[in-house]
Amino acid sequence: MLRKAKVTDVNRIKELIGFFSREGEMLPRSLNELYESIRDFWVYEEKGKILACGALHPSWEDLAEVKSLAVEREKQRRGIGREVLNACLNEAEGLGIKKIFALTYRPRFFQKEGFRIINKVDLPHKIWSECIKCPHFPDCKEVPLLYEVK
Ligand SMILES: CC(C)(COP(=O)(O)OP(=O)(O)OC[C@H]1O[C@@H](n2cnc3c(N)ncnc32)[C@H](O)[C@@H]1OP(=O)(O)O)[C@@H](O)C(=O)NCCC(=O)NCCS
């Protein structure tokens, strides 16, 4: 079952993101950041356990970011990531946002879902000015991709 996240999901969301950030596959998120952005999050729950999460973060005029998309390793490749991503894309459309970007180490997953690789400098300055907060700055290996609602 896919649903919007609640504050009671934050610890599990942190655990999911923490697992992949320790593996170097995504950026960590602090508890504070997660509570502040809880309304951005979707979770996928099965038999009372959250197996996946993902967030849509509106960031600029006509632009939002898909962030913190993570599916428990043992449950990957079953279509859950696609479901969470589609929920984010539909939500963006509902908000009137037609461009959604992602920064990821898994570009092929996003390409399969209709995203195309772009040049990071094509994103508004505001987005990459936030890169300075990243532990990998300035040695960034994330691939920027963009999805445009038809
Ligand atoms: C990326 C991630 C969210 C994909 O979730 P998932 O549930 O395994 O993906 P799905 O099963 O919905 O896959 C959807 C499609 O993408 C493909 N796909 C999934 N992961 C892929 C990968 N690493 N490389 C290539 N294709 C991939 C699937 O084969 C599927 O295509 P198909 O239907 O033609 O077979 C998951 O691997 C993950 O949590 N990774 C670690 C964290 C991360 O990198 N997050 C993304 C950036 S924030």
PDBQT file of the ligand as one rigid body, heavy atoms in Angstrom, charges set to zero:
ROOT
HETATM    1  C1  LIG A 201      16.658   2.903  -7.414  1.00  0.00    +0.000 C 
HETATM    2  C2  LIG A 201      15.612   2.118  -6.619  1.00  0.00    +0.000 C 
HETATM    3  C3  LIG A 201      14.697   3.098  -5.895  1.00  0.00    +0.000 C 
HETATM    4  C4  LIG A 201      14.785   1.272  -7.608  1.00  0.00    +0.000 C 
HETATM    5  O1  LIG A 201      13.723   0.615  -6.898  1.00  0.00    +0.000 OA
HETATM    6  P1  LIG A 201      13.127  -0.793  -7.359  1.00  0.00    +0.000 P 
HETATM    7  O2  LIG A 201      11.919  -1.065  -6.538  1.00  0.00    +0.000 OA
HETATM    8  O3  LIG A 201      14.195  -1.810  -7.366  1.00  0.00    +0.000 OA
HETATM    9  O4  LIG A 201      12.733  -0.470  -8.868  1.00  0.00    +0.000 OA
HETATM   10  P2  LIG A 201      11.551  -1.157  -9.714  1.00  0.00    +0.000 P 
HETATM   11  O5  LIG A 201      11.479  -2.600  -9.368  1.00  0.00    +0.000 OA
HETATM   12  O6  LIG A 201      10.302  -0.345  -9.567  1.00  0.00    +0.000 OA
HETATM   13  O7  LIG A 201      12.136  -0.989 -11.169  1.00  0.00    +0.000 OA
HETATM   14  C5  LIG A 201      11.529  -0.215 -12.199  1.00  0.00    +0.000 C 
HETATM   15  C6  LIG A 201      12.319  -0.454 -13.476  1.00  0.00    +0.000 C 
HETATM   16  O8  LIG A 201      13.653   0.024 -13.328  1.00  0.00    +0.000 OA
HETATM   17  C7  LIG A 201      14.577  -1.042 -13.477  1.00  0.00    +0.000 C 
HETATM   18  N1  LIG A 201      15.663  -0.859 -12.517  1.00  0.00    +0.000 N 
HETATM   19  C8  LIG A 201      15.567  -0.826 -11.166  1.00  0.00    +0.000 A 
HETATM   20  N2  LIG A 201      16.789  -0.622 -10.633  1.00  0.00    +0.000 NA
HETATM   21  C9  LIG A 201      17.645  -0.543 -11.659  1.00  0.00    +0.000 A 
HETATM   22  C10 LIG A 201      19.053  -0.357 -11.748  1.00  0.00    +0.000 A 
HETATM   23  N3  LIG A 201      19.800  -0.216 -10.672  1.00  0.00    +0.000 N 
HETATM   24  N4  LIG A 201      19.624  -0.346 -12.974  1.00  0.00    +0.000 NA
HETATM   25  C11 LIG A 201      18.869  -0.496 -14.084  1.00  0.00    +0.000 A 
HETATM   26  N5  LIG A 201      17.522  -0.667 -14.073  1.00  0.00    +0.000 NA
HETATM   27  C12 LIG A 201      16.929  -0.685 -12.879  1.00  0.00    +0.000 A 
HETATM   28  C13 LIG A 201      13.790  -2.318 -13.222  1.00  0.00    +0.000 C 
HETATM   29  O9  LIG A 201      14.348  -3.430 -13.863  1.00  0.00    +0.000 OA
HETATM   30  C14 LIG A 201      12.433  -1.946 -13.784  1.00  0.00    +0.000 C 
HETATM   31  O10 LIG A 201      12.391  -2.057 -15.191  1.00  0.00    +0.000 OA
HETATM   32  P3  LIG A 201      11.555  -3.259 -15.902  1.00  0.00    +0.000 P 
HETATM   33  O11 LIG A 201      10.139  -3.111 -15.422  1.00  0.00    +0.000 OA
HETATM   34  O12 LIG A 201      11.744  -2.978 -17.351  1.00  0.00    +0.000 OA
HETATM   35  O13 LIG A 201      12.214  -4.506 -15.426  1.00  0.00    +0.000 OA
HETATM   36  C15 LIG A 201      16.279   1.121  -5.632  1.00  0.00    +0.000 C 
HETATM   37  O14 LIG A 201      17.234   0.354  -6.324  1.00  0.00    +0.000 OA
HETATM   38  C16 LIG A 201      16.962   1.771  -4.436  1.00  0.00    +0.000 C 
HETATM   39  O15 LIG A 201      16.336   1.995  -3.401  1.00  0.00    +0.000 OA
HETATM   40  N6  LIG A 201      18.291   2.071  -4.561  1.00  0.00    +0.000 N 
HETATM   41  C17 LIG A 201      19.086   2.621  -3.480  1.00  0.00    +0.000 C 
HETATM   42  C18 LIG A 201      18.801   4.065  -3.234  1.00  0.00    +0.000 C 
HETATM   43  C19 LIG A 201      18.894   4.909  -4.486  1.00  0.00    +0.000 C 
HETATM   44  O16 LIG A 201      19.869   4.849  -5.233  1.00  0.00    +0.000 OA
HETATM   45  N7  LIG A 201      17.840   5.739  -4.734  1.00  0.00    +0.000 N 
HETATM   46  C20 LIG A 201      17.680   6.575  -5.921  1.00  0.00    +0.000 C 
HETATM   47  C21 LIG A 201      18.147   7.940  -5.808  1.00  0.00    +0.000 C 
HETATM   48  S1  LIG A 201      17.569   9.010  -4.585  1.00  0.00    +0.000 SA
ENDROOT
TORSDOF 0
